[in-house]
Amino acid sequence: QWQMPPQPPRKSKQQKIDEVLESLKNRSTTEEANLSSVLKDSRKLKKFNQAPVLLSEIQSRYNAVRVSSMKEAKEAKKAMQDLQNLANNRPLSIK
């Protein structure tokens, strides 16, 4: 025969208050700012001390994408030259 599971004990008013105070104490806040304005202002830079690291990460990702796109463009140019050579019955370049 099926029975209802026992209910968990109810929290006292003081326990509820303690939980709310604990969550307020442990909460974290996030503040956003424009990266270029932070890098230009030394007072903001002290507050957002991770800004130079973030800039460095952005620059390295940008450089990786740029190098990759330049490589793809070079490969596409070579493929087009090979197609033109085929159309003109010239031997393929090997590089």
C-alpha positions in Angstrom: 0.0 0.0 0.0 1.4 3.4 -1.1 2.1 6.1 1.6 3.1 9.7 1.4 6.7 10.3 2.1 7.4 12.2 5.3 7.6 16.0 5.0 10.9 17.6 5.7 11.0 19.6 8.9 9.9 23.2 8.6 12.6 25.9 9.0 12.3 28.3 11.9 12.1 32.0 11.2 15.6 32.4 12.5 16.9 29.7 10.2 15.3 31.5 7.2 16.8 34.8 8.3 20.2 33.2 8.7 20.0 31.7 5.2 19.1 35.0 3.6 21.9 36.8 5.5 24.4 34.1 4.4 23.3 34.4 0.8 23.7 38.2 0.9 27.2 37.8 2.4 28.3 35.3 -0.2 26.8 36.9 -3.3 29.1 38.2 -6.0 28.6 41.2 -8.2 29.8 41.9 -11.7 30.8 45.3 -12.9 31.4 46.0 -16.6 33.4 48.8 -18.2 34.6 49.7 -21.7 38.1 48.1 -22.1 39.6 51.1 -23.9 38.4 53.6 -21.3 39.8 51.4 -18.5 43.2 51.1 -20.2 43.4 54.9 -20.6 42.4 55.7 -17.0 44.8 54.7 -14.2 42.1 54.9 -11.5 39.9 52.5 -13.5 42.9 50.3 -14.2 43.4 49.8 -10.5 39.8 48.8 -10.1 39.8 46.5 -13.2 43.3 45.1 -12.8 42.6 42.2 -15.2 42.1 44.5 -18.2 45.7 44.2 -19.6 45.4 40.4 -19.5 42.1 40.6 -21.3 43.6 42.9 -23.9 46.5 40.5 -24.4 44.1 37.5 -24.9 42.1 39.5 -27.4 45.3 40.4 -29.4 46.5 36.9 -29.5 43.1 35.5 -30.7 43.0 38.3 -33.3 46.5 37.4 -34.5 45.6 33.7 -34.7 42.5 34.5 -36.8 44.5 36.9 -39.0 47.3 34.4 -39.7 44.7 31.7 -40.5 42.8 33.9 -42.9 46.0 34.9 -44.6 47.0 31.3 -45.0 43.6 30.5 -46.5 43.8 33.4 -48.9 47.3 32.3 -50.0 46.0 28.7 -50.6 43.0 30.0 -52.6 45.3 32.2 -54.7 47.5 29.2 -55.5 44.4 27.1 -56.4 43.2 29.8 -58.8 46.7 29.9 -60.4 46.7 26.1 -60.8 43.2 26.3 -62.4 44.4 29.0 -64.8 47.5 26.9 -65.6 45.2 23.9 -66.3 43.1 26.0 -68.6 46.2 27.2 -70.4 47.6 23.6 -70.5 50.7 24.6 -68.4 52.2 22.2 -65.9 51.1 22.6 -62.2 53.3 24.5 -59.8 54.4 22.3 -56.8 55.1 24.1 -53.5 
